[in-house]
């Protein structure tokens, strides 16, 4: 039923203005709409960001980008002040901000509201 439809990540944030600056300037996403939900183009999909009193209360990844140049993206984001999280999965190793497990790489960081965002390279 839904297998033929595109899925879109929707992220609740505490402060819409702060989120707009982070998603637009820090992450470099193209803002394509903002009435009242911020809509960002990311690849072939959209990312929706909206203000909510419950924004940032999740403790797991709410959006994941599949990337082909993990080291370059991590370095760029670190240069913009993004701090990366470290999680112990019992397998793999952490190389700086990047968790490596075989051919897979992952990195996690938070937006200003505390939402966990992920990068994955497989």
C-alpha positions in Angstrom: 0.0 0.0 0.0 2.6 2.6 1.0 5.6 0.9 -0.6 5.1 2.9 -3.8 5.0 6.3 -2.0 8.0 8.5 -1.0 8.5 8.8 2.7 9.6 12.2 4.2 11.3 12.9 7.5 9.4 15.4 9.7 11.3 17.0 12.6 9.8 18.9 15.5 11.9 21.7 16.9 11.7 24.0 19.9 12.6 27.2 18.0 11.7 27.6 14.4 14.1 30.6 13.7 17.0 28.8 15.3 16.2 25.6 13.3 15.9 27.6 10.1 19.4 29.0 10.5 20.8 25.5 11.4 19.1 23.6 8.5 19.7 26.3 6.0 23.2 27.6 6.9 24.9 24.9 8.8 23.6 21.9 6.9 23.3 23.8 3.6 19.8 22.5 2.7 17.7 24.5 0.2 14.6 26.1 1.8 11.7 25.6 -0.7 8.7 26.5 1.5 7.9 27.9 4.9 4.2 28.3 5.5 4.2 27.5 8.5 6.3 24.3 8.1 9.9 24.7 6.8 10.3 22.5 3.7 13.8 21.7 2.7 15.0 20.0 -0.5 17.4 17.2 0.2 18.3 15.0 -2.8 15.1 13.9 -4.4 13.1 14.2 -1.1 11.9 16.9 1.2 12.6 17.4 4.9 9.9 19.0 6.9 10.8 21.0 10.1 8.1 22.5 12.3 8.0 24.2 15.7 6.4 22.3 18.6 6.6 22.3 22.4 7.7 18.7 22.2 10.5 19.4 19.7 13.8 17.8 20.5 12.4 15.3 23.0 13.2 12.2 21.0 16.3 10.2 21.9 16.8 8.3 18.6 17.7 9.4 15.1 14.8 11.2 13.4 16.5 11.7 10.0 19.3 9.9 8.1 21.3 11.1 5.1 22.9 8.4 2.9 26.1 9.9 1.8 29.1 8.9 -0.4 31.7 11.2 1.1 31.4 10.8 4.9 34.8 12.2 5.8 34.4 15.3 3.8 30.9 16.0 5.2 31.9 15.4 8.8 35.0 17.7 8.4 32.8 20.4 6.9 30.2 20.2 9.6 32.9 20.1 12.4 34.2 23.3 10.8 30.8 24.9 11.2 30.8 24.0 14.9 28.7 20.7 14.8 29.7 18.3 17.5 29.3 14.6 16.8 27.9 12.0 19.2 29.4 8.6 20.0 27.4 5.5 20.6 28.7 2.1 21.7 27.1 -0.6 19.5 29.5 -3.4 20.7 30.8 -3.8 17.2 32.9 -1.6 15.0 35.2 1.2 16.0 35.0 5.0 16.3 37.4 6.8 14.1 37.1 10.4 15.3 33.4 11.3 14.7 32.8 8.3 12.5 31.7 4.9 13.6 33.1 2.2 11.3 31.8 -1.3 11.1 33.2 -3.2 8.1 32.3 -1.2 5.0 29.7 0.8 6.8 30.3 4.2 8.3 27.9 6.3 10.4 28.0 9.6 12.3 25.4 11.3 14.5 24.9 14.9 15.6 22.2 17.0 17.1 20.3 20.0 15.9 19.9 23.0 18.2 16.7 21.4 19.7 18.5 18.2 20.5 17.1 16.0 17.7 19.5 13.3 16.7 20.5 13.4 13.0 22.5 10.7 11.2 24.8 10.3 8.3 25.4 6.8 6.8 27.8 5.5 4.1 27.5 2.0 3.0 
